[in-house]
């Protein structure tokens, strides 16, 4: 098995009709956040099926890093899903491999220019960035969240999903406070999503405390995502504050 063989299978699954739908969905049109990318029409569910035999193949990281520069969106999505799976295995006690996890993390940060849509970020940032930082300084997240790149800012926020799963929410709240004035709706959505997860999975009172302080300033999309799982009367109260 090789990286070239994997991407050839992805190419063979391409469908122009699906590509047209995905191009609109991921805003590849002029002026859209994905403009300039190229879709061949392979859904994520199909990619995951193609990937199954390759997940334990230990393809060389140098090959995967080269493939991450592909102009084809689904190629990059395939590589990132594969890297995320390897990062996850490197974190498990039975298959722990700190050296590989570090190598994957470093590869990822070198390649952020190619991680340039929300699906690419969301399938990979929690495992590769959040997982790597679990027992390390979080300074990297604060560098990323101040980046001029929309996608690096989203990486910082979505990476905390892994930390939330480990009961660690401090960075989610700090980073969310830093993006209150961000102009990008995709950042508002990411922040609100992570806030919602922190409240659901770790502590609703912590989320309520954050909302008490910031709800009046939060972009409406961020607020709506954050309060989605709260009681109806609580949601209504925070929306009224936002008005």
N, C-alpha and C positions, 0 to 999 in steps of 0.2 A: 504493500500500500504506500502511496505517496500523496503529497499535497496536490500535485498536478492531477492525479487520478480522482481525488476528491472533488476538485473544482470542475473537472470534466463531467462528473455525474451531476453536479449542480447545473451546469450548462445544459445538459441533456434534458433536464426537467423544466427548462424555461418554457413559458407560454406567453406569446405576445398579448393575448387578451388580458391575462393576469397582470402583465407588466403595465398595461395601460391603466388598470384600476389602481395598482400600487403606486404608480407615478403620481396620480392625483392625490391619493391618500397621504403620501409622504411629501407632498408639495414640491415636486420637481420642476414645476412650471416656472417661467421667469418671474422673479419677485418672491418666490416661495423659499422657505428655509432650506429646502433640499435641492435648489436649482443647481444644475451642473452635474448631478449624479446620473447614473445609468442603471435602469432596472431591466432585468431579463425575464421577470415574471415567475419567481419561485417563492411560495409562501413559507413562513417560518416552520409550520408543521411538516412540510415536505423536507425542508432542510434538516430538521431534527431526525427524521427517518433516515435520510441519506447518511447522516453522521454516525449512526449507531455502530457500524462495524469499525469506525475509525477512532472511537473514543479511547480505546486501549492500545492504539497503534504507536503511540509516542512518536508522532511525526516530529522531525527536527524543528526546534524553535526558530532557527534561522530561515527555514522554508516558510514557516507560518508568518514570520514578520514580513518577508518579502511579499507574500500573498495578501497581506493586510493593505498593501498599497494598490491593489487592483482597482481599476475604474468601475468595476461592476459591484453594485450595492450588495447583492446576494453573496458574492464571494467574501466580502468583508464580514457580513453577518455570519456566514458559516465559520470563518476563522475565529471570530470573537466567541461564538457559542462553544467551539471546541476548546479555546483557551480558558473560558469560564469553567467548563467541566474539569479541566486539568487543575485549575487553581483550587476548586472545591475538593478534589481528591487529595491535593497537597496539604489541605488543612485538616483532614480527618486523621485521628490517632493511628489507625492501622496503616494508612498510606502516606503518612506525613513526609513531606519533602520540602523543607524550608528553602533550600537552594533553588529548586524549580519555581516555587512560588515567587521568590524574589526576581528570578529571571523573567517570569511572565509579567509581573508587575512593572518591571523596568521597560520591557518591550512595549507594554501598553502605553506607558506615559510618553515613550518616544514616538508613538503612532497616533496621538490624539487628533492630528490633522485629518486622519482617515476614519475617525470615529465621529462621524458628522451627521448623524440623525438620531432621533430619540430611541428608535428600536435598537440601534447599535450600542448606545449607552446603556439602555435598561437591561439588556441581556448579559452585560459583562461587568459593569462598574461595581455592583455589590460584591461579587465573588473576588474579582481581581484587585480592586482597590480597597474596598471595605474589609475583605478577608485578610489582606496583607497587613492592614493597619491595626488589626484587632489588638495586638499587644505592643503597639508602637506609638510614637508621637503622632498626633493628628495634624501637625503643622501643614502638611501637604494639602489637606482639604481646604485650608484657608487661603493658600496660594491659588489653588484651582478656582475657588469661588470668586476670587477677585480678577480672574482672567477676562480679557476682552472677548474670548471665545465663548459663545453661548453653550457649546457642547462641553467644554471643560467645566463651566459652572454647573451644568447639569450632572456631570460626572461626580463632582464634589457632593452634591445633594443626594443623588441616588445611591452612591457608595454607602451612605449611612444605613441603608436598608439592612445590610448584613449586621451592622453594629446593633441596630434595633432588635434584631433576632437574638442577639446575645444579651439583651436587657440594658444596652448602653444607649442613652438618648441625648446626652449632653450636647454632642456635636450637631445633632439634628436641629435642636432648638437654637443654638448659636448661629449656625449657618443660615437658618430660616430668617433670623433677625437681620442678617447681613444682606438679604436679597429682597427686602420689603420694597425697595425703590427700583428694582430691576424692571426694565422695560419689556422683557420678553415673556409672553404668555406661557411658553414651554418651561420657563423657570418657575413661574407661579404654580403651574400644575405639578411640577416635581416637588417643590417645597410643600405644597398642600398635601400631596400624596404621602410624603414622609411624615409630616405632622400627624396625619390621620393614623398611619401605621404605629407611630410612637404611642398615641393615645389608646389605640386598640390593643396593642400587644404588650405594652409595659405599664403605663399609668395614665388613666384618664384625668385624674386630678392635675398631673403635670401639664397635660395639654390645656386644660381649662385655665391654669395659671398663665400660660403663654398667651392664650386668647384674651384673657382679661387685660393683659398689658398691651397687646398689639392689634387686636381685632379692628379697631377703628382705623388703623393705618394699612392693614393688609390689602393687597389687591383682591378684588372680588373673587377671581378664580381661585386664588390661593385659599381664601377663607372658605369658600364653598367645598373645596376638596377636603380641607382640614376638619370640617364639622360634619361631614357626610354621615358618620356613624353615631353621632350624638342624638339624644332624645329630641323629638320634634320641637318641643318648647324651648329647649336650649339652643337649637339651631336658629330658631326665629329670633331669640334674644340677641344673638351675636350678629345676625344679619341686620337687625334694627340699629345696632351700634354702628355698623359699617355705613349705613345710610347717612 
